[in-house]
Amino acid sequence: MNQTPNSTTNPLREGLSNRSLPRPCNVVIFGASGDLTYRKLIPALYNIQADGDLPVTTHITGFARREKTDEAFREELGEALTKFSRSGRNEEVWKDFSARLHYHRSEFGDEEGYRTLAERLNKLDEEHGTAGNRLFYLSVSPSEFEGILAKLAQFGLNKTKDGSWARVIVEKPFGKNRATAHALNEMVSHVFAEQDTYRIDHYLGKETAQNIMVLRFANAIFEPLWNHQYIDHIQITAAEPMGVEARGPYYDSAGALRDMVQNHLTQILCLVAMEPPTDLSADSVRDEKLKVVRSMRLMSPEDVAKNVVRGQYASGCVGGKDVPAYRSEDRVNPESETETFVAIKVHVDNWRWAGVPFYVRVGKRLPKHGAEIAVYFKETPGVLFNAQQAGLGPNVLVIRIQPDEGISLRMQSKRPGAQLCIESVKMDFQYGTSFGKPSPEAYERLLLDAMAGDATLFARRDEVDLAWTFIDCIEDAWHKNQTPPPMTSYPAGSWGPKEADDLLAADGRAWRRL
Ligand code: BG6
């Protein structure tokens, strides 16, 4: 009898099918007064509880500098929930959830603050049976990492005993280039082992990003076509109508390339381009992604001039509202040369993808909010229907990461009637309609995974390192070259600079309109 290998027949195969359940723990958020806590982390933890997945004794402690009582902290978070929770706020769930929230005031470098934190966590362990499990979330500027990590080590908060665990989640930006990322990784590795270090990339927690592997490897019809023989090119777009909001200083020192391409878009590209992993364990998946990053062709300054377009938004109109130019945004250098848009033609130099360009673009102040992957297949030979209609157009498979999560396939069909007229039609799958309930937020999935000890959807050190190598070539061509390629400009509310269209037009292609 044929037997399909699976996790029960082969104990070496790991993965989602046998992934562990989240274990009760104390979550400590450093930088708890920050935006991320209010908009994402607490709504995510609340919704995990509302879905019945938060281990009952889990407690959450916010660590920040501002003076605040537990009650005031809870009240602020309660208000934020009504605004930012995807399921709103249910009073019964909130009552139970808010009782698990605590506030710990301290400077990040203050020893006393960590001594009392250790006492507090031990007490919570005794009272609630959290068994010494700790999940530290560093939602702070990287300049604070070293101080916080040193203090955690000094007070033994990174140590485990009797089967307990201590893990750290690190938010981006994870370095500014390869050298600083390396230094940061070294620093973290002195306090937490790699398997306890969770570098968060929230795009990997998005349902649709997780579905890329399922689409490719759980369906028989796509994988045989998923290569240079059948695919003409791939476009990956992340568009935002938002400007830099209150993040001027951070963004002005980062730019779109570091802010979005080094992490989110590279991760998405890896999921699209990787080979099937041997199993679903964190390392098997990440090994395959690593091979893709390693195959991304590094660019010389001349290549950068040809294959990369950078742009900055000028004033314009988005969603019917006049908005200022990037250089006039709050706390942005009025002479800033930071890019808010970037388009890149990426070559993945391996057997599967030889000669298939991946066009990646990301920008702020674009007309729409949306992220998608569009896979353009090669056109059929123009011998049969050309007499009726020239240029039928290719099949395009679109994976909509957000909003309107779903997958569509564009194909050609005969229009009903006596004439042979061919028209493009769309087969469309929408998460909302098919599954009838909203997808969890990325942070929900990622926090649950960190509590369960599953690092599959987090970036490994070597991936981050290699992704920076790719980005550094571009940054160096822009900033260290005698004759850097020019910064272009685009009106807010447009689809980016004309040069981005030229990039594809030079290859006889065009960007898909979202
Ligand atoms: C963040 C970037 O990582 O991702 C932001 O720092 C960006 O600049 C955001 O706006 C986009 O995330 P999402 O989930 O809204 O696409």
Boltz pocket constraint, residues with backbone or C-beta under 6 A from the ligand:
constraints:
  - pocket:
      binder: B
      contacts: [[A, 202], [A, 240], [A, 259], [A, 260], [A, 371]]
      max_distance: 6.0
